[in-house]
Amino acid sequence: MRRARLLAASLLAALLLGACASEAGLNAQETGETLHLPAAHVPGGLFTRICRPASAGPARLVVLNHGSPGDPAVRPAMRPATCASEAVRWFTARGYVVAIPMRRGYGQTSGPWAEGFGGCSRADYGQAGRETARDIRAAVLAMQGRPGVAARPAVVVGQSAGGWGSLALAAENPPEVGAIVNMAGGRGGWQGNLPNNVCRPDELVRAAAGFGAAARLPTLWIYAANDSFFDPALARGMADAWQAAGAPAVLRPLPAFGQDGHGLFFGRGGSAIWGPIVEAFLRN
């Protein structure tokens, strides 16, 4: 059992931190920095990497949001994606400035972890998502007005728990956000350290409907066929509940990717698959 738990934690960490590419190949004109973005509810602020495009002048902001490994021991070791990682480079190459914040309880951001959903017997995915959204919105607000950031509504992209928090943020309809991209978003996957075993999927769908009742921002949902956390049927169920509640959504189910489609967003070669879909969505 312990070995299974460690394997599951290692798998999830690899998927969430696919973000570890070396910066050796970084274009000399592109710049990156790390700092703590101020947030009223986070002592010391949100540890964040900022990656800027080679082009001069203010650029539209993209905020990329990480997932959440179930093993608490993994969270302090998490680091933001590098500016050379494929997903980040995809956005900077298209003229976006990218911020990658670490939320409370992850990496070098202080404060207690706030994203627990209470366990299967009383799963509260809505509250967990709202806490994630709280940190995401703080990062967006802190980035706006910084040098080199255009005065345009930001694009918020989240993977796994970060995708779920991005959907929760959409329910707030913040004026500083213009579009949401949900990459394999959800919570409660790998229940009991088993793939394709979600803790109370009915509650996940119900929470999606609750967010959708308020959300009016455009959202793009991307899930791969071999996602070991949230399979195509559950992804469809969440998206259908979201839309039935009145919220706009474009669901793009994709073929299997690598060994586990949950890692599509940060995976090597992943941007060739999701990139054209995101680009078309952001043009509209």
LINRA-V163691 format. One record per backbone hydrogen bond with DSSP energy under -0.5 kcal/mol. NH is the residue of the N-H (numbers start at 1). CO is the residue of the C=O. If there is no record, write none. Layout:
BEGIN
NH;CO
NH;CO
END
This chain:
BEGIN
5;1
6;2
7;3
8;4
9;5
10;6
11;7
12;8
13;9
14;10
15;11
16;12
17;13
18;15
26;23
30;27
31;52
33;50
35;48
37;35
37;46
42;39
43;41
45;42
46;37
47;45
48;35
49;100
50;33
51;98
52;31
59;148
62;97
63;155
64;62
64;99
65;157
66;101
72;70
74;71
75;71
76;72
77;74
78;75
82;19
85;82
89;85
90;86
91;87
92;88
93;89
94;91
95;92
96;91
97;60
98;51
99;62
100;49
101;64
102;47
103;101
105;109
106;103
107;75
109;106
110;45
110;108
122;119
123;120
124;117
125;123
128;124
129;125
130;126
131;127
132;128
133;129
134;130
135;131
136;132
137;133
138;134
139;135
140;136
141;137
142;138
143;139
144;140
146;143
149;146
150;59
150;148
152;150
154;176
155;61
156;179
157;63
157;155
158;181
159;65
160;183
162;159
164;160
165;161
166;162
167;163
168;164
169;165
170;166
171;167
172;169
173;169
173;170
174;169
177;174
178;154
179;154
180;218
181;156
182;180
182;220
183;158
183;181
184;182
184;222
186;160
191;197
193;190
194;191
196;228
197;194
199;188
200;198
201;198
203;200
204;200
205;201
206;202
207;203
208;204
209;205
210;206
211;207
212;208
213;209
214;211
215;211
216;170
218;178
220;180
221;250
222;182
223;252
225;254
227;224
235;231
236;232
237;233
238;234
239;235
240;236
241;237
242;238
243;239
244;240
245;241
246;243
247;242
250;219
251;249
252;221
252;250
253;251
254;223
261;226
263;260
264;261
267;263
270;267
272;269
273;270
274;270
275;271
278;274
279;275
280;276
281;277
282;278
283;279
284;280
284;281
END
